[in-house]
Amino acid sequence: RKDTTTMKKERTMASMLARRSLAELTRASMRQEATGVRHMSGGSYKEELANTTLWRNVTFVGLPCIIGLAGYIFSQGHHHPEEQPAYSYLNIRNKEFPWGKCNLFDKLSGKCEE
């Protein structure tokens, strides 16, 4: 077993170490705030400028290509069937609707007359 003086020394050394490390962190954060610089990306200024230029160029080239492709796709005509095939499993009615035999949307739009 350790005697009480040794345990007190260990506790004081641990608390002293914790205080020092906290003080160092505080000083480091104050220095960072004083300069006003945040190094979040980890790169130098030249690397960040090169990345910014690269993505700006990608945007200026890619955006017109995407807009042009979308315009081309939407300008092409394509066939829409007029009537949906009458499948046996569609429009199964076990009981009548309160508004009649038609769908509600057909009834409200006036497509279905009873």
C-alpha positions as CSV (number, residue, x, y, z in Angstrom):
1,R,0.0,0.0,0.0
2,K,1.1,3.5,-0.7
3,D,1.3,6.0,2.1
4,T,-0.8,9.1,2.1
5,T,2.1,11.5,1.2
6,T,2.9,9.6,-2.0
7,M,-0.8,9.6,-3.0
8,K,-1.0,13.4,-2.3
9,K,2.1,14.0,-4.4
10,E,0.6,12.0,-7.3
11,R,-2.7,13.9,-7.1
12,T,-1.0,17.3,-7.0
13,M,1.3,16.3,-9.9
14,A,-1.7,15.1,-11.9
15,S,-3.7,18.3,-11.2
16,M,-0.6,20.4,-12.0
17,L,-0.2,18.6,-15.3
18,A,-3.9,19.1,-16.1
19,R,-3.6,22.8,-15.3
20,R,-0.6,23.2,-17.5
21,S,-2.1,21.4,-20.4
22,L,-5.3,23.5,-20.0
23,A,-3.3,26.7,-19.8
24,E,-1.4,25.7,-23.0
25,L,-4.6,25.0,-24.8
26,T,-6.0,28.3,-23.7
27,R,-2.9,30.2,-24.9
28,A,-2.9,28.4,-28.2
29,S,-6.6,29.2,-28.8
30,M,-6.0,32.8,-27.9
31,R,-3.1,33.1,-30.3
32,Q,-5.3,31.6,-33.0
33,E,-8.1,34.1,-32.3
34,A,-5.7,37.0,-32.2
35,T,-4.4,36.2,-35.7
36,G,-7.9,35.6,-37.0
37,V,-6.8,32.6,-39.2
38,R,-8.6,29.3,-39.2
39,H,-6.7,26.4,-40.7
40,M,-9.5,24.0,-41.5
41,S,-8.4,22.6,-44.8
42,G,-4.8,21.9,-43.8
43,G,-3.4,23.2,-47.1
44,S,-1.3,26.2,-47.9
45,Y,-2.8,29.3,-49.5
46,K,-1.5,28.3,-52.9
47,E,-3.1,24.9,-52.7
48,E,-6.4,26.5,-51.6
49,L,-6.2,29.0,-54.5
50,A,-5.5,26.2,-57.0
51,N,-8.5,24.1,-55.7
52,T,-10.7,27.2,-55.9
53,T,-9.6,27.8,-59.5
54,L,-10.1,24.2,-60.4
55,W,-13.7,24.0,-59.1
56,R,-14.5,27.4,-60.6
57,N,-13.4,26.1,-64.0
58,V,-15.3,22.8,-63.5
59,T,-18.4,24.8,-62.7
60,F,-18.1,27.1,-65.7
61,V,-17.6,24.2,-68.1
62,G,-20.0,21.7,-66.5
63,L,-23.0,24.0,-65.9
64,P,-23.5,25.0,-69.6
65,C,-23.0,21.3,-70.6
66,I,-25.7,20.3,-68.2
67,I,-28.1,23.0,-69.3
68,G,-27.5,22.2,-72.9
69,L,-28.1,18.5,-72.4
70,A,-31.3,19.2,-70.4
71,G,-32.5,21.5,-73.2
72,Y,-31.7,18.8,-75.9
73,I,-33.5,16.0,-73.9
74,F,-36.6,18.1,-73.2
75,S,-36.8,19.3,-76.8
76,Q,-37.1,15.8,-78.2
77,G,-40.6,14.5,-78.6
78,H,-41.8,11.3,-77.2
79,H,-45.0,9.3,-77.3
80,H,-47.5,9.3,-74.5
81,P,-50.3,6.7,-74.6
82,E,-53.8,8.2,-74.6
83,E,-55.6,5.5,-72.6
84,Q,-54.3,3.2,-70.0
85,P,-54.8,-0.5,-70.7
86,A,-57.8,-2.0,-69.0
87,Y,-56.1,-4.5,-66.7
88,S,-58.3,-6.8,-64.7
89,Y,-56.8,-5.9,-61.3
90,L,-57.4,-2.2,-61.7
91,N,-60.6,-0.4,-60.5
92,I,-61.8,-3.1,-58.2
93,R,-64.7,-1.7,-56.2
94,N,-66.0,-3.7,-53.2
95,K,-68.5,-1.0,-52.3
96,E,-69.5,2.3,-53.9
97,F,-67.9,5.6,-53.0
98,P,-70.1,8.2,-51.3
99,W,-69.8,10.3,-54.4
100,G,-70.8,7.6,-56.9
101,K,-69.1,5.0,-59.1
102,C,-66.5,7.4,-60.5
103,N,-63.1,8.3,-59.1
104,L,-63.2,11.5,-57.0
105,F,-60.8,13.4,-59.2
106,D,-62.8,12.4,-62.3
107,K,-66.0,13.5,-60.6
108,L,-64.5,16.9,-59.5
109,S,-63.0,17.6,-62.9
110,G,-66.3,16.8,-64.7
111,K,-64.9,13.9,-66.7
112,C,-67.4,11.4,-65.2
113,E,-71.1,11.9,-65.5
114,E,-73.4,9.4,-63.7
